[in-house]
């Protein structure tokens, strides 16, 4: 079941809206949250259903089918693992129609022993992310009746690895520090470009992975906020914002961290792209209920009544919703993981050069954003902001 453009746009829309709330170093996965919200929307009623549908970006009666599209994505992308898990207490009877839409092996049982149940859920998180996320982000309590969780993990190696080389920025927040730099050369000038958006300009450099997942590095004008830069990156993905590719850029300073120049050379050479960035590792933990309006969970938090009759006849309300995320970028590749869970409770002098060659240099040596993207669909799997290099 391929991921359709409709689903991609809906998930990327949530990525963009979440990005707009970003203000510093972070990493998050709207793709990890979205299937949970979609399944909840399918079983909700009243205000909770309306709010969840808005957050999902699709009608509630379509959302479960679209969520299943995402969960089938790993079948076509090596290095990507996507899983959904559901645990309920034995006394909670699920609606057959809703439960039938979940993966066949997704349903487990909460024993009523919080410590034992927590160990089981933590083990699931670790197994599904290859040990990158070792704990389920929500805590199992005695009154927890249902836990719905997703785990997303991806690993990709670069088609062409970087050379590790120290970088010492001469300006910006990292000025004067010796950083774990990464450099490489390429003849593919189309791997870099500049987008002009309402808040300024954003330079995008694409680093291609072996398994159909690429990482897009995003450097904005210095006055731009992390949210503005990441939003621009998603707009480029969705085709809502045009981007001028490297071969069409003017000579001189062409964009943030980007310069085009003619260099002398002894023999004829193809135009080249020189990309310099830094290795990084970013971790974050998100309490989704702090942004309840963004995720369509405002009404669903009200424990005074049930909101999900399409899931169970027992009244359920959202008691907790959290996500734990990791992203790591180095000379050989990229890996990231996100576990998201919703818990429901009741209520010498060289020869003279004879030739010149065009060289495009892209340097990411101050805080920047990134998107891990499924190449075929343009689906953003993970997004983040690097405030401190690794």
Secondary structure, DSSP 8 states (H G I E B T S, - for coil): ----HHHHHHHHHHHHHHHTT--SSEEE-HHHHHHHHHHHHHH--HHHHHHHHHHHTS-HHHHHHHHHHHHTGGGTSTTEEEEEEEEEETT--B-HHHHHTS-TT-EEEE-S-HHHHHHHHHHHHHHHTTTSS-S-SS---TTEEEEEEEEEEEEEEBSS--EE--EE-SSSTTTT-EE-EEEEEES-GGGEEEEEETTEEEEEEEE-BTTSEEEEEEEE-TT--HHHHHHHHHHHHTTSS-EEEGGG--SEEEETTEEEEEEEESS----EEEEEEE-EEEEEEEEGGGGTTTTT-TGGG-TTS---TTTBSS--EEEEEEEEEEEEE-SSEEEEEEEEEEEEE---------EEEEEEEEE--S-EEEEEEETTTTEEEEEEEESS--
